[in-house]
């Protein structure tokens, strides 16, 4: 069975400028949102994401509050 995993690097998120990496099967708004909330990086409920060509910006309201990058996409058996 072939499984695809995506590694995402979060950089300088929130007022504390938190950075971490996480792995997922598919990037979605819900997955990104859960990552931000589970780390306690942002308290805002108005979080949005802009993604283009493997990197993106994290917004809280109208302010850019961090970024994320797709580091690798791996396929395993």
N, C-alpha and C positions, 0 to 999 in steps of 0.2 A: 504494500500500500504506500502510495506517495503522499507525503504531507508537505505543505508549503508553510514556512514560517517567515515572518517579517520582523526585523529588529528595528525599533524606533528609539532615537535618542532625543530626550527632552533637554533643552538648554535654557538656563537662566529664567526659570518660570517663577513668577510672583515676586513679591517684595523681598523675599529671602534668597532669590536667585537660585532656586533648587535645580539640580541637574541629575538625570538618571536615565537608564535604558530599560526598555521593556520589550517583550516579544509577544506577537499576536499572530493569529491565522489570517485575519483580514482587518484592515484599518477602517473604522467607521466612526461617526460622531460619538456614538454611545461608548465605544471603547476608549477613545481619546478623553472624553469627559470623565469616565470612571478613573482613568489614570491620574488625571489632575486632582480629582476629589480624594482619591485614596491616599495620595501623598500629602494632602493638606496644603497643597501649593497655592490654591486660590479659594477664597471664601465667596466670591461673587457667584450669583446664580445666572448671570448673563454672559456665559462663556461661549465663544464661537471660535472657529478654526478656518484658516485660509490655507489651502494646500495646492501647490503647483510644482510639478517636476521633481518630486522627491523631497521637498522641504516645505515647511509651512510656518505660519505665524499664529500665535494664540492670542486672542483678544478677550478682555473683560470689559464689556460695554464697548466703548469706542477706542480704548487704550490697548496698544500692543503690550502684552505682559510676559512674553516668552516666545520660544520657537521650538520646532521639532524637525528632525531630519530622519528620513528612511535610510538606515545605515546599510542593511543587507537584506536580501531576500534569499532564503535557502530552501532547498527541497531535499527531504530525507526519505528513506525507505522505512 
